[in-house]
Amino acid sequence: RVKRFERREESARLVNDFILCLEEMRGSEKGSPTWECARSDARDRLVDLCDLVDVPAEQVIGLDV
């Protein structure tokens, strides 16, 4: 039960971080250093979320992302 709660808390944090990254991307010029950093961070959060729920990230975001 505790493990499930911890997983839910971690997944909520990762989702919130992912959304913040997307918002930062939206507020920056595409291709700018800020946009690229936010994109990289968003990808990392999504991979972490996939790992948390045991889903291969490649199935969610593809190999080219």
mmJSON file of the N, C-alpha and C atoms, coordinates in Angstrom:
{"data_MODEL":{"atom_site":{
"group_PDB":["ATOM","ATOM","ATOM","ATOM","ATOM","ATOM","ATOM","ATOM","ATOM","ATOM","ATOM","ATOM","ATOM","ATOM","ATOM","ATOM","ATOM","ATOM","ATOM","ATOM","ATOM","ATOM","ATOM","ATOM","ATOM","ATOM","ATOM","ATOM","ATOM","ATOM","ATOM","ATOM","ATOM","ATOM","ATOM","ATOM","ATOM","ATOM","ATOM","ATOM","ATOM","ATOM","ATOM","ATOM","ATOM","ATOM","ATOM","ATOM","ATOM","ATOM","ATOM","ATOM","ATOM","ATOM","ATOM","ATOM","ATOM","ATOM","ATOM","ATOM","ATOM","ATOM","ATOM","ATOM","ATOM","ATOM","ATOM","ATOM","ATOM","ATOM","ATOM","ATOM","ATOM","ATOM","ATOM","ATOM","ATOM","ATOM","ATOM","ATOM","ATOM","ATOM","ATOM","ATOM","ATOM","ATOM","ATOM","ATOM","ATOM","ATOM","ATOM","ATOM","ATOM","ATOM","ATOM","ATOM","ATOM","ATOM","ATOM","ATOM","ATOM","ATOM","ATOM","ATOM","ATOM","ATOM","ATOM","ATOM","ATOM","ATOM","ATOM","ATOM","ATOM","ATOM","ATOM","ATOM","ATOM","ATOM","ATOM","ATOM","ATOM","ATOM","ATOM","ATOM","ATOM","ATOM","ATOM","ATOM","ATOM","ATOM","ATOM","ATOM","ATOM","ATOM","ATOM","ATOM","ATOM","ATOM","ATOM","ATOM","ATOM","ATOM","ATOM","ATOM","ATOM","ATOM","ATOM","ATOM","ATOM","ATOM","ATOM","ATOM","ATOM","ATOM","ATOM","ATOM","ATOM","ATOM","ATOM","ATOM","ATOM","ATOM","ATOM","ATOM","ATOM","ATOM","ATOM","ATOM","ATOM","ATOM","ATOM","ATOM","ATOM","ATOM","ATOM","ATOM","ATOM","ATOM","ATOM","ATOM","ATOM","ATOM","ATOM","ATOM","ATOM","ATOM","ATOM","ATOM","ATOM","ATOM","ATOM","ATOM","ATOM","ATOM","ATOM"],
"id":[1,2,3,4,5,6,7,8,9,10,11,12,13,14,15,16,17,18,19,20,21,22,23,24,25,26,27,28,29,30,31,32,33,34,35,36,37,38,39,40,41,42,43,44,45,46,47,48,49,50,51,52,53,54,55,56,57,58,59,60,61,62,63,64,65,66,67,68,69,70,71,72,73,74,75,76,77,78,79,80,81,82,83,84,85,86,87,88,89,90,91,92,93,94,95,96,97,98,99,100,101,102,103,104,105,106,107,108,109,110,111,112,113,114,115,116,117,118,119,120,121,122,123,124,125,126,127,128,129,130,131,132,133,134,135,136,137,138,139,140,141,142,143,144,145,146,147,148,149,150,151,152,153,154,155,156,157,158,159,160,161,162,163,164,165,166,167,168,169,170,171,172,173,174,175,176,177,178,179,180,181,182,183,184,185,186,187,188,189,190,191,192,193,194,195],
"type_symbol":["N","C","C","N","C","C","N","C","C","N","C","C","N","C","C","N","C","C","N","C","C","N","C","C","N","C","C","N","C","C","N","C","C","N","C","C","N","C","C","N","C","C","N","C","C","N","C","C","N","C","C","N","C","C","N","C","C","N","C","C","N","C","C","N","C","C","N","C","C","N","C","C","N","C","C","N","C","C","N","C","C","N","C","C","N","C","C","N","C","C","N","C","C","N","C","C","N","C","C","N","C","C","N","C","C","N","C","C","N","C","C","N","C","C","N","C","C","N","C","C","N","C","C","N","C","C","N","C","C","N","C","C","N","C","C","N","C","C","N","C","C","N","C","C","N","C","C","N","C","C","N","C","C","N","C","C","N","C","C","N","C","C","N","C","C","N","C","C","N","C","C","N","C","C","N","C","C","N","C","C","N","C","C","N","C","C","N","C","C","N","C","C","N","C","C"],
"label_atom_id":["N","CA","C","N","CA","C","N","CA","C","N","CA","C","N","CA","C","N","CA","C","N","CA","C","N","CA","C","N","CA","C","N","CA","C","N","CA","C","N","CA","C","N","CA","C","N","CA","C","N","CA","C","N","CA","C","N","CA","C","N","CA","C","N","CA","C","N","CA","C","N","CA","C","N","CA","C","N","CA","C","N","CA","C","N","CA","C","N","CA","C","N","CA","C","N","CA","C","N","CA","C","N","CA","C","N","CA","C","N","CA","C","N","CA","C","N","CA","C","N","CA","C","N","CA","C","N","CA","C","N","CA","C","N","CA","C","N","CA","C","N","CA","C","N","CA","C","N","CA","C","N","CA","C","N","CA","C","N","CA","C","N","CA","C","N","CA","C","N","CA","C","N","CA","C","N","CA","C","N","CA","C","N","CA","C","N","CA","C","N","CA","C","N","CA","C","N","CA","C","N","CA","C","N","CA","C","N","CA","C","N","CA","C","N","CA","C","N","CA","C","N","CA","C","N","CA","C"],
"label_alt_id":[null,null,null,null,null,null,null,null,null,null,null,null,null,null,null,null,null,null,null,null,null,null,null,null,null,null,null,null,null,null,null,null,null,null,null,null,null,null,null,null,null,null,null,null,null,null,null,null,null,null,null,null,null,null,null,null,null,null,null,null,null,null,null,null,null,null,null,null,null,null,null,null,null,null,null,null,null,null,null,null,null,null,null,null,null,null,null,null,null,null,null,null,null,null,null,null,null,null,null,null,null,null,null,null,null,null,null,null,null,null,null,null,null,null,null,null,null,null,null,null,null,null,null,null,null,null,null,null,null,null,null,null,null,null,null,null,null,null,null,null,null,null,null,null,null,null,null,null,null,null,null,null,null,null,null,null,null,null,null,null,null,null,null,null,null,null,null,null,null,null,null,null,null,null,null,null,null,null,null,null,null,null,null,null,null,null,null,null,null,null,null,null,null,null,null],
"label_comp_id":["ARG","ARG","ARG","VAL","VAL","VAL","LYS","LYS","LYS","ARG","ARG","ARG","PHE","PHE","PHE","GLU","GLU","GLU","ARG","ARG","ARG","ARG","ARG","ARG","GLU","GLU","GLU","GLU","GLU","GLU","SER","SER","SER","ALA","ALA","ALA","ARG","ARG","ARG","LEU","LEU","LEU","VAL","VAL","VAL","ASN","ASN","ASN","ASP","ASP","ASP","PHE","PHE","PHE","ILE","ILE","ILE","LEU","LEU","LEU","CYS","CYS","CYS","LEU","LEU","LEU","GLU","GLU","GLU","GLU","GLU","GLU","MET","MET","MET","ARG","ARG","ARG","GLY","GLY","GLY","SER","SER","SER","GLU","GLU","GLU","LYS","LYS","LYS","GLY","GLY","GLY","SER","SER","SER","PRO","PRO","PRO","THR","THR","THR","TRP","TRP","TRP","GLU","GLU","GLU","CYS","CYS","CYS","ALA","ALA","ALA","ARG","ARG","ARG","SER","SER","SER","ASP","ASP","ASP","ALA","ALA","ALA","ARG","ARG","ARG","ASP","ASP","ASP","ARG","ARG","ARG","LEU","LEU","LEU","VAL","VAL","VAL","ASP","ASP","ASP","LEU","LEU","LEU","CYS","CYS","CYS","ASP","ASP","ASP","LEU","LEU","LEU","VAL","VAL","VAL","ASP","ASP","ASP","VAL","VAL","VAL","PRO","PRO","PRO","ALA","ALA","ALA","GLU","GLU","GLU","GLN","GLN","GLN","VAL","VAL","VAL","ILE","ILE","ILE","GLY","GLY","GLY","LEU","LEU","LEU","ASP","ASP","ASP","VAL","VAL","VAL"],
"label_asym_id":["A","A","A","A","A","A","A","A","A","A","A","A","A","A","A","A","A","A","A","A","A","A","A","A","A","A","A","A","A","A","A","A","A","A","A","A","A","A","A","A","A","A","A","A","A","A","A","A","A","A","A","A","A","A","A","A","A","A","A","A","A","A","A","A","A","A","A","A","A","A","A","A","A","A","A","A","A","A","A","A","A","A","A","A","A","A","A","A","A","A","A","A","A","A","A","A","A","A","A","A","A","A","A","A","A","A","A","A","A","A","A","A","A","A","A","A","A","A","A","A","A","A","A","A","A","A","A","A","A","A","A","A","A","A","A","A","A","A","A","A","A","A","A","A","A","A","A","A","A","A","A","A","A","A","A","A","A","A","A","A","A","A","A","A","A","A","A","A","A","A","A","A","A","A","A","A","A","A","A","A","A","A","A","A","A","A","A","A","A","A","A","A","A","A","A"],
"label_entity_id":["1","1","1","1","1","1","1","1","1","1","1","1","1","1","1","1","1","1","1","1","1","1","1","1","1","1","1","1","1","1","1","1","1","1","1","1","1","1","1","1","1","1","1","1","1","1","1","1","1","1","1","1","1","1","1","1","1","1","1","1","1","1","1","1","1","1","1","1","1","1","1","1","1","1","1","1","1","1","1","1","1","1","1","1","1","1","1","1","1","1","1","1","1","1","1","1","1","1","1","1","1","1","1","1","1","1","1","1","1","1","1","1","1","1","1","1","1","1","1","1","1","1","1","1","1","1","1","1","1","1","1","1","1","1","1","1","1","1","1","1","1","1","1","1","1","1","1","1","1","1","1","1","1","1","1","1","1","1","1","1","1","1","1","1","1","1","1","1","1","1","1","1","1","1","1","1","1","1","1","1","1","1","1","1","1","1","1","1","1","1","1","1","1","1","1"],
"label_seq_id":[1,1,1,2,2,2,3,3,3,4,4,4,5,5,5,6,6,6,7,7,7,8,8,8,9,9,9,10,10,10,11,11,11,12,12,12,13,13,13,14,14,14,15,15,15,16,16,16,17,17,17,18,18,18,19,19,19,20,20,20,21,21,21,22,22,22,23,23,23,24,24,24,25,25,25,26,26,26,27,27,27,28,28,28,29,29,29,30,30,30,31,31,31,32,32,32,33,33,33,34,34,34,35,35,35,36,36,36,37,37,37,38,38,38,39,39,39,40,40,40,41,41,41,42,42,42,43,43,43,44,44,44,45,45,45,46,46,46,47,47,47,48,48,48,49,49,49,50,50,50,51,51,51,52,52,52,53,53,53,54,54,54,55,55,55,56,56,56,57,57,57,58,58,58,59,59,59,60,60,60,61,61,61,62,62,62,63,63,63,64,64,64,65,65,65],
"pdbx_PDB_ins_code":[null,null,null,null,null,null,null,null,null,null,null,null,null,null,null,null,null,null,null,null,null,null,null,null,null,null,null,null,null,null,null,null,null,null,null,null,null,null,null,null,null,null,null,null,null,null,null,null,null,null,null,null,null,null,null,null,null,null,null,null,null,null,null,null,null,null,null,null,null,null,null,null,null,null,null,null,null,null,null,null,null,null,null,null,null,null,null,null,null,null,null,null,null,null,null,null,null,null,null,null,null,null,null,null,null,null,null,null,null,null,null,null,null,null,null,null,null,null,null,null,null,null,null,null,null,null,null,null,null,null,null,null,null,null,null,null,null,null,null,null,null,null,null,null,null,null,null,null,null,null,null,null,null,null,null,null,null,null,null,null,null,null,null,null,null,null,null,null,null,null,null,null,null,null,null,null,null,null,null,null,null,null,null,null,null,null,null,null,null,null,null,null,null,null,null],
"Cartn_x":[0.82,0.0,0.867,1.906,2.82,3.521,3.92,4.595,3.683,2.416,1.458,1.314,1.261,1.155,2.401,3.582,4.829,4.88,4.436,4.423,3.464,2.317,1.341,1.91,2.568,3.175,4.281,5.113,6.199,5.646,4.63,4.059,3.416,2.755,2.169,3.247,4.356,5.46,6.035,6.233,6.778,5.84,4.56,3.583,3.599,3.619,3.676,4.951,6.082,7.344,7.283,6.681,6.542,5.719,4.616,3.754,4.498,5.254,6.044,7.047,7.66,8.6,7.882,6.697,5.934,5.554,5.185,4.852,6.069,7.228,8.456,8.782,8.547,8.764,7.819,6.563,5.568,5.92,6.544,6.898,8.223,8.907,10.215,10.163,11.121,11.217,11.744,11.059,11.457,12.896,13.669,15.067,16.022,15.489,16.353,16.959,18.049,18.633,17.635,16.798,15.787,14.802,14.35,13.4,14.023,15.259,15.943,16.138,16.492,16.672,15.343,14.285,12.961,12.506,12.807,12.45,13.179,14.462,15.254,14.718,14.411,13.865,12.513,11.671,10.361,10.527,11.447,11.704,12.182,13.081,13.583,12.465,11.563,10.456,9.535,9.299,8.435,9.072,10.369,11.074,11.007,11.212,11.124,9.73,8.714,7.343,7.095,7.589,7.452,8.157,9.357,10.088,9.31,8.681,7.939,6.789,6.16,5.015,5.37,6.681,7.179,6.656,6.665,6.292,7.518,7.933,9.076,8.82,9.722,9.555,9.424,10.083,10.025,8.602,7.79,6.398,5.568,6.0,5.244,5.734,7.045,7.579,8.292,8.466,9.133,10.642,11.319,12.779,13.412,12.677,13.257,13.077,12.447,12.211,13.355],
"Cartn_y":[-1.191,0.0,1.259,1.25,2.389,2.55,1.435,1.472,2.103,1.748,2.304,3.813,4.25,5.671,6.411,5.828,6.45,6.539,5.506,5.511,6.575,6.703,7.721,9.124,9.34,10.641,10.958,9.986,10.191,10.435,9.696,9.9,11.281,11.736,13.08,14.142,13.964,14.915,14.944,13.77,13.706,14.336,14.095,14.692,16.21,16.706,18.158,18.75,18.084,18.557,18.555,17.511,17.408,18.568,18.869,19.979,21.306,21.5,22.729,22.866,21.762,21.785,22.181,21.612,21.956,23.427,23.951,25.364,26.239,25.802,26.552,26.508,25.362,25.266,26.206,26.227,27.063,28.546,28.923,30.31,30.722,29.808,30.091,29.913,30.514,30.373,28.982,28.307,26.959,26.957,26.044,25.912,26.728,27.606,28.412,27.507,27.942,27.123,26.802,27.746,27.499,26.446,26.54,25.579,24.187,24.104,22.805,22.176,22.996,22.488,21.984,22.742,22.331,21.057,20.95,19.739,18.523,18.692,17.605,17.196,18.187,17.897,17.208,17.647,17.022,15.561,15.31,13.932,13.086,13.644,12.91,12.58,13.547,13.294,12.213,12.231,11.227,9.842,9.758,8.481,7.989,8.884,8.501,7.983,8.631,8.195,6.813,6.597,5.276,4.206,4.523,3.571,3.252,4.252,4.08,3.096,3.098,2.21,1.007,0.787,-0.379,-0.465,0.675,0.73,1.206,0.491,0.939,2.33,3.256,4.636,4.689,3.782,3.783,3.586,2.863,2.648,3.921,4.81,6.023,7.183,7.367,8.545,8.233,6.976,6.611,6.689,6.143,6.108,7.412,8.212,9.409,10.653,10.539,11.707,11.858],
"Cartn_z":[0.0,0.0,0.0,0.805,0.856,-0.487,-1.076,-2.375,-3.435,-3.431,-4.39,-4.194,-2.929,-2.626,-3.119,-2.858,-3.308,-4.832,-5.503,-6.964,-7.493,-6.848,-7.258,-7.051,-5.921,-5.635,-6.643,-6.93,-7.886,-9.287,-9.673,-11.008,-11.111,-10.054,-10.066,-10.201,-9.506,-9.599,-11.009,-11.595,-12.945,-13.968,-13.825,-14.746,-14.613,-13.389,-13.182,-13.774,-13.565,-14.146,-15.671,-16.233,-17.682,-18.221,-17.555,-17.981,-17.889,-16.834,-16.701,-17.84,-18.23,-19.356,-20.645,-20.872,-22.074,-22.077,-20.917,-20.83,-21.115,-20.639,-20.923,-22.414,-23.032,-24.477,-25.218,-24.79,-25.449,-25.314,-24.195,-23.967,-24.564,-25.247,-25.831,-27.336,-27.986,-29.439,-29.775,-30.685,-31.066,-31.557,-31.013,-31.403,-30.548,-29.708,-28.831,-27.753,-27.116,-26.048,-24.93,-24.564,-23.524,-23.985,-25.226,-25.782,-25.826,-26.293,-26.381,-25.004,-24.023,-22.655,-22.104,-22.297,-21.83,-22.541,-23.817,-24.579,-24.034,-23.765,-23.204,-21.827,-21.0,-19.674,-19.775,-20.704,-20.895,-21.308,-22.224,-22.665,-21.482,-20.667,-19.506,-18.522,-18.268,-17.347,-17.898,-19.207,-19.817,-19.742,-19.974,-19.845,-18.408,-17.449,-16.04,-15.698,-16.219,-15.975,-16.581,-17.77,-18.403,-17.576,-17.093,-16.249,-14.98,-14.412,-13.169,-13.332,-14.491,-14.723,-15.595,-15.775,-16.527,-17.951,-18.63,-20.04,-20.811,-21.852,-22.633,-23.222,-22.97,-23.445,-24.963,-25.658,-27.122,-27.627,-26.866,-27.258,-27.091,-26.217,-25.937,-26.779,-26.847,-27.519,-28.829,-29.152,-30.394,-30.274,-31.222,-31.206,-31.668,-32.433,-33.02,-32.164,-31.005,-30.159,-29.18],
"occupancy":[1.0,1.0,1.0,1.0,1.0,1.0,1.0,1.0,1.0,1.0,1.0,1.0,1.0,1.0,1.0,1.0,1.0,1.0,1.0,1.0,1.0,1.0,1.0,1.0,1.0,1.0,1.0,1.0,1.0,1.0,1.0,1.0,1.0,1.0,1.0,1.0,1.0,1.0,1.0,1.0,1.0,1.0,1.0,1.0,1.0,1.0,1.0,1.0,1.0,1.0,1.0,1.0,1.0,1.0,1.0,1.0,1.0,1.0,1.0,1.0,1.0,1.0,1.0,1.0,1.0,1.0,1.0,1.0,1.0,1.0,1.0,1.0,1.0,1.0,1.0,1.0,1.0,1.0,1.0,1.0,1.0,1.0,1.0,1.0,1.0,1.0,1.0,1.0,1.0,1.0,1.0,1.0,1.0,1.0,1.0,1.0,1.0,1.0,1.0,1.0,1.0,1.0,1.0,1.0,1.0,1.0,1.0,1.0,1.0,1.0,1.0,1.0,1.0,1.0,1.0,1.0,1.0,1.0,1.0,1.0,1.0,1.0,1.0,1.0,1.0,1.0,1.0,1.0,1.0,1.0,1.0,1.0,1.0,1.0,1.0,1.0,1.0,1.0,1.0,1.0,1.0,1.0,1.0,1.0,1.0,1.0,1.0,1.0,1.0,1.0,1.0,1.0,1.0,1.0,1.0,1.0,1.0,1.0,1.0,1.0,1.0,1.0,1.0,1.0,1.0,1.0,1.0,1.0,1.0,1.0,1.0,1.0,1.0,1.0,1.0,1.0,1.0,1.0,1.0,1.0,1.0,1.0,1.0,1.0,1.0,1.0,1.0,1.0,1.0,1.0,1.0,1.0,1.0,1.0,1.0],
"B_iso_or_equiv":[0.0,0.0,0.0,0.0,0.0,0.0,0.0,0.0,0.0,0.0,0.0,0.0,0.0,0.0,0.0,0.0,0.0,0.0,0.0,0.0,0.0,0.0,0.0,0.0,0.0,0.0,0.0,0.0,0.0,0.0,0.0,0.0,0.0,0.0,0.0,0.0,0.0,0.0,0.0,0.0,0.0,0.0,0.0,0.0,0.0,0.0,0.0,0.0,0.0,0.0,0.0,0.0,0.0,0.0,0.0,0.0,0.0,0.0,0.0,0.0,0.0,0.0,0.0,0.0,0.0,0.0,0.0,0.0,0.0,0.0,0.0,0.0,0.0,0.0,0.0,0.0,0.0,0.0,0.0,0.0,0.0,0.0,0.0,0.0,0.0,0.0,0.0,0.0,0.0,0.0,0.0,0.0,0.0,0.0,0.0,0.0,0.0,0.0,0.0,0.0,0.0,0.0,0.0,0.0,0.0,0.0,0.0,0.0,0.0,0.0,0.0,0.0,0.0,0.0,0.0,0.0,0.0,0.0,0.0,0.0,0.0,0.0,0.0,0.0,0.0,0.0,0.0,0.0,0.0,0.0,0.0,0.0,0.0,0.0,0.0,0.0,0.0,0.0,0.0,0.0,0.0,0.0,0.0,0.0,0.0,0.0,0.0,0.0,0.0,0.0,0.0,0.0,0.0,0.0,0.0,0.0,0.0,0.0,0.0,0.0,0.0,0.0,0.0,0.0,0.0,0.0,0.0,0.0,0.0,0.0,0.0,0.0,0.0,0.0,0.0,0.0,0.0,0.0,0.0,0.0,0.0,0.0,0.0,0.0,0.0,0.0,0.0,0.0,0.0,0.0,0.0,0.0,0.0,0.0,0.0],
"pdbx_formal_charge":[null,null,null,null,null,null,null,null,null,null,null,null,null,null,null,null,null,null,null,null,null,null,null,null,null,null,null,null,null,null,null,null,null,null,null,null,null,null,null,null,null,null,null,null,null,null,null,null,null,null,null,null,null,null,null,null,null,null,null,null,null,null,null,null,null,null,null,null,null,null,null,null,null,null,null,null,null,null,null,null,null,null,null,null,null,null,null,null,null,null,null,null,null,null,null,null,null,null,null,null,null,null,null,null,null,null,null,null,null,null,null,null,null,null,null,null,null,null,null,null,null,null,null,null,null,null,null,null,null,null,null,null,null,null,null,null,null,null,null,null,null,null,null,null,null,null,null,null,null,null,null,null,null,null,null,null,null,null,null,null,null,null,null,null,null,null,null,null,null,null,null,null,null,null,null,null,null,null,null,null,null,null,null,null,null,null,null,null,null,null,null,null,null,null,null],
"auth_seq_id":[1,1,1,2,2,2,3,3,3,4,4,4,5,5,5,6,6,6,7,7,7,8,8,8,9,9,9,10,10,10,11,11,11,12,12,12,13,13,13,14,14,14,15,15,15,16,16,16,17,17,17,18,18,18,19,19,19,20,20,20,21,21,21,22,22,22,23,23,23,24,24,24,25,25,25,26,26,26,27,27,27,28,28,28,29,29,29,30,30,30,31,31,31,32,32,32,33,33,33,34,34,34,35,35,35,36,36,36,37,37,37,38,38,38,39,39,39,40,40,40,41,41,41,42,42,42,43,43,43,44,44,44,45,45,45,46,46,46,47,47,47,48,48,48,49,49,49,50,50,50,51,51,51,52,52,52,53,53,53,54,54,54,55,55,55,56,56,56,57,57,57,58,58,58,59,59,59,60,60,60,61,61,61,62,62,62,63,63,63,64,64,64,65,65,65],
"auth_comp_id":["ARG","ARG","ARG","VAL","VAL","VAL","LYS","LYS","LYS","ARG","ARG","ARG","PHE","PHE","PHE","GLU","GLU","GLU","ARG","ARG","ARG","ARG","ARG","ARG","GLU","GLU","GLU","GLU","GLU","GLU","SER","SER","SER","ALA","ALA","ALA","ARG","ARG","ARG","LEU","LEU","LEU","VAL","VAL","VAL","ASN","ASN","ASN","ASP","ASP","ASP","PHE","PHE","PHE","ILE","ILE","ILE","LEU","LEU","LEU","CYS","CYS","CYS","LEU","LEU","LEU","GLU","GLU","GLU","GLU","GLU","GLU","MET","MET","MET","ARG","ARG","ARG","GLY","GLY","GLY","SER","SER","SER","GLU","GLU","GLU","LYS","LYS","LYS","GLY","GLY","GLY","SER","SER","SER","PRO","PRO","PRO","THR","THR","THR","TRP","TRP","TRP","GLU","GLU","GLU","CYS","CYS","CYS","ALA","ALA","ALA","ARG","ARG","ARG","SER","SER","SER","ASP","ASP","ASP","ALA","ALA","ALA","ARG","ARG","ARG","ASP","ASP","ASP","ARG","ARG","ARG","LEU","LEU","LEU","VAL","VAL","VAL","ASP","ASP","ASP","LEU","LEU","LEU","CYS","CYS","CYS","ASP","ASP","ASP","LEU","LEU","LEU","VAL","VAL","VAL","ASP","ASP","ASP","VAL","VAL","VAL","PRO","PRO","PRO","ALA","ALA","ALA","GLU","GLU","GLU","GLN","GLN","GLN","VAL","VAL","VAL","ILE","ILE","ILE","GLY","GLY","GLY","LEU","LEU","LEU","ASP","ASP","ASP","VAL","VAL","VAL"],
"auth_asym_id":["A","A","A","A","A","A","A","A","A","A","A","A","A","A","A","A","A","A","A","A","A","A","A","A","A","A","A","A","A","A","A","A","A","A","A","A","A","A","A","A","A","A","A","A","A","A","A","A","A","A","A","A","A","A","A","A","A","A","A","A","A","A","A","A","A","A","A","A","A","A","A","A","A","A","A","A","A","A","A","A","A","A","A","A","A","A","A","A","A","A","A","A","A","A","A","A","A","A","A","A","A","A","A","A","A","A","A","A","A","A","A","A","A","A","A","A","A","A","A","A","A","A","A","A","A","A","A","A","A","A","A","A","A","A","A","A","A","A","A","A","A","A","A","A","A","A","A","A","A","A","A","A","A","A","A","A","A","A","A","A","A","A","A","A","A","A","A","A","A","A","A","A","A","A","A","A","A","A","A","A","A","A","A","A","A","A","A","A","A","A","A","A","A","A","A"],
"auth_atom_id":["N","CA","C","N","CA","C","N","CA","C","N","CA","C","N","CA","C","N","CA","C","N","CA","C","N","CA","C","N","CA","C","N","CA","C","N","CA","C","N","CA","C","N","CA","C","N","CA","C","N","CA","C","N","CA","C","N","CA","C","N","CA","C","N","CA","C","N","CA","C","N","CA","C","N","CA","C","N","CA","C","N","CA","C","N","CA","C","N","CA","C","N","CA","C","N","CA","C","N","CA","C","N","CA","C","N","CA","C","N","CA","C","N","CA","C","N","CA","C","N","CA","C","N","CA","C","N","CA","C","N","CA","C","N","CA","C","N","CA","C","N","CA","C","N","CA","C","N","CA","C","N","CA","C","N","CA","C","N","CA","C","N","CA","C","N","CA","C","N","CA","C","N","CA","C","N","CA","C","N","CA","C","N","CA","C","N","CA","C","N","CA","C","N","CA","C","N","CA","C","N","CA","C","N","CA","C","N","CA","C","N","CA","C","N","CA","C","N","CA","C","N","CA","C","N","CA","C"],
"pdbx_PDB_model_num":[1,1,1,1,1,1,1,1,1,1,1,1,1,1,1,1,1,1,1,1,1,1,1,1,1,1,1,1,1,1,1,1,1,1,1,1,1,1,1,1,1,1,1,1,1,1,1,1,1,1,1,1,1,1,1,1,1,1,1,1,1,1,1,1,1,1,1,1,1,1,1,1,1,1,1,1,1,1,1,1,1,1,1,1,1,1,1,1,1,1,1,1,1,1,1,1,1,1,1,1,1,1,1,1,1,1,1,1,1,1,1,1,1,1,1,1,1,1,1,1,1,1,1,1,1,1,1,1,1,1,1,1,1,1,1,1,1,1,1,1,1,1,1,1,1,1,1,1,1,1,1,1,1,1,1,1,1,1,1,1,1,1,1,1,1,1,1,1,1,1,1,1,1,1,1,1,1,1,1,1,1,1,1,1,1,1,1,1,1,1,1,1,1,1,1]
}}}
